[in-house]
Amino acid sequence: MRGDSSFQKIHPILDHTALSSRYFYPWPNHFDNPFFVQGDGFRLGCRYRHISNDLPTIIHFHGNGETVADYLGDFEERIIGMGANLLLSEYRGYGMSDGEPGLATMLDDVRLVTETIGVPPEKIIFFGRSLGSLYAVHGTALYPQAAGLIVESGLAEPLERILVRIEPHHVGATMDSLKEAVTLNLNQKQKISSFKGRVLILHTQNDDLVNVSHAENLYEWANEPKELLIFERGDHNTIMAVNTESYFRAVAKFLSA
């Protein structure tokens, strides 16, 4: 059963080249055994570690300055060792993918990836880091019966981060029309508050890019059962490296629940 299609109203403002060129950093990055997801005129070079149909499947969306290849090795082995299948989703133009990235148009790719692997939504956990939180939270809006949501260093107010990169006139918009586009496509409050599955929010107190208030807002908007874990050490790009054991312990606890 799919979610409410009203969550997906693509707006050209958010796919404007001026915004995409300042928000995304695509570069080629090859790895062995890619899992290609075919779209309309493009394909996504993902990584899929399917261990068993009996296990839950994590669909992971990375940050805008990363690629799937950054999560090969230790991250994937730890997740699989907890008893889960893992799909590392790639963005258009990144790694081994074709196409051009766009904030709004890539919302379509959440459904594309999810339906390609054919896993029942109730066995899926959406996991998003930083920018990837937009696509993970969107996944729960499309599939409200999903098992869970993990957000690491995620965004509660996407408009704030967009305005760091552009002025409205750069994308042919006024402030009002830009706000409208964000509300129609990237309304994190509306999406996460509609989800009834288990939620885990991970963030650092000293995040230098996305203030910890984003995590606090996402947690406030989410429904029970939910957990907020704020790390005292590390920043936006070192949260996992500095807190490795406690980070993965929290994920393992979430999976066991």
Protein Blocks (a to p, Z undefined) as FASTA:
>chain_A
ZZdfklpccdfklmgfklmmmmpccdddddehiacdddehiacddddddfbfkbccdddd
ddfkbcfklmgcjlmmmmmmnopacdddddehiajbgcjddfklmmmmmmmmmmmnopaf
klcccddehjlmmmmmmmmmmmmmbfbdcdehiafblmlmmmmmpcfklnopafklmmmm
mmmmmmmklmmmmpcbdcdddddfklckbcfklmmmmmmmpccdddddddfedcfklmmm
mmmmmmmmmmmmmmmZZ
